[in-house]
């Protein structure tokens, strides 16, 4: 999904993802909780995403993330990590390269 570049303070468009496993099959998100880690590749700092997740179609692995203003307050190069947590364990989606430009 092309979500880059963003600009400082940009919160739209909402990120829409279909989470799949290594075979390309959709990850069933029924009962899952999603979280986002924003890793600054220049400083090494990790920040928890402050936006809101919505699992739009659990059985087909579809979810959206509405960005919070604090998610885009720093310009730089980032890697996004989506964590999928179930009561019985945790999985991670493939990392996403992301860039935020100064306005």
C-alpha positions in Angstrom: 0.0 0.0 0.0 1.4 3.4 -0.9 1.0 5.7 2.1 4.2 7.7 1.7 5.1 10.4 1.8 3.1 12.1 4.4 3.7 15.7 5.6 4.1 16.8 9.2 0.6 17.1 10.8 -1.1 15.1 7.9 -3.7 12.7 9.2 -5.5 11.7 6.0 -5.9 9.4 4.2 -6.7 6.7 6.7 -4.4 3.7 6.2 -6.3 0.6 4.9 -4.6 -2.7 5.2 -5.3 -6.3 4.3 -3.1 -8.4 6.6 -1.9 -11.6 5.0 0.5 -14.5 6.0 3.6 -15.5 4.0 1.5 -17.5 1.6 -0.7 -14.5 0.8 -3.7 -15.9 2.7 -5.7 -13.4 4.7 -5.0 -13.4 8.5 -8.3 -14.0 10.4 -8.5 -11.0 12.8 -11.5 -12.3 14.7 -10.8 -11.6 18.4 -7.6 -9.8 17.6 -6.3 -6.5 18.9 -4.1 -4.4 16.6 -1.4 -1.9 17.6 1.1 0.2 15.6 4.7 0.9 16.4 6.4 3.7 14.5 10.1 3.2 14.3 12.3 6.2 13.4 15.0 4.7 11.3 17.3 7.7 11.8 17.2 7.9 15.6 16.2 4.3 16.4 13.3 5.6 18.6 10.1 3.6 18.7 6.8 5.3 19.3 3.4 3.7 19.9 0.8 4.8 17.3 -1.8 7.0 19.0 -4.5 6.6 16.3 -7.5 4.3 16.2 -7.7 0.9 14.6 -11.0 -0.5 13.1 -11.1 -4.1 12.0 -13.4 -3.7 9.1 -13.6 -7.4 7.9 -12.1 -9.8 10.4 -12.3 -13.0 8.3 -10.6 -11.3 5.3 -7.9 -9.6 7.3 -9.0 -6.0 6.5 -8.4 -3.2 8.9 -8.0 0.6 8.9 -5.9 2.9 11.0 -6.9 6.6 11.5 -3.8 8.6 12.2 -3.5 10.8 15.3 -1.7 14.2 14.9 1.1 12.9 17.2 1.8 10.1 14.7 3.0 12.6 12.1 4.5 15.4 14.2 8.1 14.6 13.3 9.6 14.5 9.8 11.8 11.6 8.9 12.1 8.0 7.6 10.1 5.4 9.5 9.2 1.7 9.5 5.7 0.8 10.6 5.1 -2.4 12.5 1.6 -3.7 12.9 1.2 -6.1 15.9 -1.7 -8.6 15.9 -2.5 -9.8 19.4 -4.7 -12.7 20.2 -5.5 -14.3 23.6 -3.2 -17.2 22.6 -0.3 -15.3 21.1 1.0 -12.5 18.9 1.9 -12.0 15.2 3.4 -9.2 13.3 2.6 -8.0 9.7 5.4 -7.3 7.3 7.0 -3.9 8.0 6.0 -0.9 6.0 8.5 1.8 4.9 7.0 5.3 5.5 8.3 8.9 5.1 7.1 12.1 6.7 8.3 15.3 5.1 8.6 18.8 6.7 5.9 21.2 5.5 
